[in-house]
Amino acid sequence: MDDKTIPPPVDPGSLPDVSVPVAEPLSAPSSVPGSKGAMVPAPSPQALSRHRFSGRTVIVTGASRGLGRAMAVAFAEEGAFVIIGYLARQRDAEKTLALVREAGGEGRTLAFDVSKREVVDRAVDEILLERKRIDVLVNNAGIARDELFPLMEQESWDDVIATNLSGLFHCARAVVRPMLAHGGGVIVNVGAVSALRASPGQVNYAASKGGLVAFTRALGAELAPRGIRVNAVIPGAIAAGLAARVDRRVADRLKSAIPLGRFGTAEEVARAVLFLASDDATYVIGQALVVDGGLSA
């Protein structure tokens, strides 16, 4: 660059004394749009930070341990009555219930197989008989049967699709009518980064979680006008139980691919789920919120 194009330095002392007005702090709105567009009183900052789910009934499937347990406890901390759905791990489900109560919340355990429509329908009927309404469903139940595709058995494909995708349909279908009868509700589906990032040996799992994202988008658009919000959370590599299942060298390689340089925590995923389930997300419809430390970026 030609030196003649560089402007001379400015003496700070020669600058005029200009006073900049300080903006007034933003005040919280007195009202916000409700689920059907009508203006309703806005919650206070204190109410937003705690007890966003006071008096609400929340179902969390696959809540006996791991991510589901963290979600159940997080909902309990904010005032929800939590239905702890599980398949076979009764002792683990009871431990989750104990943690829910330690967190100051209340709830109950309920065993049901999400892959079986009649079983899901009976479970929802039982919840409605006891609680009268269902405000939030978190579809978290899921399984993996990792096998390289040339060796994948039909049973491995069928089991994963039946639980991860058909189970999603069964649970959502069972709660939608009761939600419509009470003026609305929220469904949050828990996917996986496998839907966004290829991983060998997970064709069945990736297909089920990719289907979950499409299911969420389509159902969200369909039910939004009727007061039901549907969204998804897509967790990445989460530390809950990971160290016990993965060789340390494999875990280190995976960690090195994450821009944040660490695994996520179950609590971080739970906070994302609670955001989407809360009235803080009333204008969020059919979205997949990725919580993966940048792994899929």
C-alpha positions, -999 to +999 in steps of 0.1 A: +000+000+000+012+035-008+022+054+024+003+084+011-030+066+015-025+061+052-042+089+072-021+107+099-026+095+135-053+113+155-044+130+188-070+117+213-068+151+230-081+169+199-114+149+199-145+168+211-160+158+244-191+140+234-214+126+260-232+094+250-266+089+266-270+057+285-299+035+274-326+028+299-326-009+309-353-029+291-382-037+313-399-071+311-431-071+290-463-071+310-479-097+287-469-122+260-487-142+233-502-174+246-503-207+228-532-196+207-521-160+201-541-143+229-521-121+252-515-135+286-497-121+317-459-125+313-442-145+341-418-127+364-381-133+360-382-153+392-410-175+378-390-180+346-359-192+365-377-216+388-409-236+388-418-230+351-436-264+352-454-260+385-487-280+385-479-296+351-477-333+343-447-344+324-440-378+309-403-387+302-399-421+285-366-440+290-361-421+323-346-449+344-311-436+339-288-414+318-303-386+299-339-395+308-330-394+345-314-360+342-345-347+324-368-361+350-349-345+379-346-312+360-384-311+355-390-319+391-367-291+402-390-267+384-423-280+399-435-307+375-451-340+385-429-364+365-440-398+351-408-418+349-413-442+320-392-473+317-392-507+302-375-532+325-350-515+349-374-510+379-346-505+404-331-478+383-365-462+378-370-462+416-336-445+420-348-418+395-379-413+415-359-409+447-338-382+430-369-365+418-382-363+454-348-352+466-350-323+441-383-312+458-406-327+432-430-355+430-438-382+405-442-419+399-427-447+379-446-465+351-434-495+331-445-497+295-430-507+261-431-478+237-428-502+207-463-517+215-492-493+207-518-510+229-494-509+259-487-472+253-524-464+251-531-482+284-503-464+301-516-430+289-551-439+300-537-447+335-519-414+337-550-395+326-571-414+352-547-402+379-536-368+367-565-357+344-542-342+319-508-344+302-489-312+296-455-324+283-443-356+266-405-362+262-399-390+238-365-402+251-367-440+250-344-455+224-321-484+217-291-491+196-281-523+178-248-514+161-237-537+133-219-532+100-245-532+073-235-564+054-238-583+087-269-566+100-297-590+109-333-582+101-341-583+138-315-556+146-332-533+120-367-541+132-360-536+169-344-502+165-371-489+141-398-503+164-385-486+195-369-454+182-394-445+154-426-464+159-424-458+197-421-421+189-453-424+169-472-445+195-464-421+224-471-389+205-504-403+191-516-414+225-511-379+241-522-356+213-560-361+218-558-354+255-536-323+249-561-310+223-589-315+248-571-293+273-561-266+249-526-276+240-493-292+252-457-298+243-439-328+227-401-329+228-384-357+209-348-367+217-328-376+187-290-382+182-262-366+162-261-398+142-290-383+122-266-355+111-232-372+110-224-405+094-211-433+117-202-468+105-223-496+119-253-473+127-274-475+096-305-486+115-299-461+144-292-432+120-323-440+100-345-440+131-331-407+143-332-391+109-368-401+108-373-385+142-361-352+128-385-354+099-414-365+121-407-336+144-408-310+116-440-324+100-459-329+132-448-295+145-462-278+115-495-298+117-502-293+154-490-257+159-523-242+149-540-264+175-518-252+204-494-282+205-457-274+201-434-302+188-396-298+187-365-320+191-332-320+209-302-336+192-276-346+217-240-353+206-214-373+226-227-372+262-206-383+292-235-401+309-223-437+309-200-431+279-167-438+297-180-472+308-190-482+273-162-469+251-125-477+250-105-448+263-086-445+230-118-443+210-132-418+235-101-396+231-104-397+193-141-387+195-133-359+220-106-345+197-133-341+170-155-319+192-147-282+189-153-277+227-128-305+234-150-323+259-181-345+261-214-330+270-233-336+303-268-350+307-277-319+326-268-297+295-291-318+274-318-316+300-316-278+301-322-277+263-352-300+267-367-278+294-362-247+273-382-263+244-409-276+268-413-242+286-432-211+277-398-195+268-401-214+235-436-205+225-425-194+190-403-224+183-420-250+161-407-281+144-370-274+152-341-297+160-319-281+186-284-296+184-265-299+217-232-314+206-204-290+214-200-283+177-194-319+166-218-316+136-209-280+127 
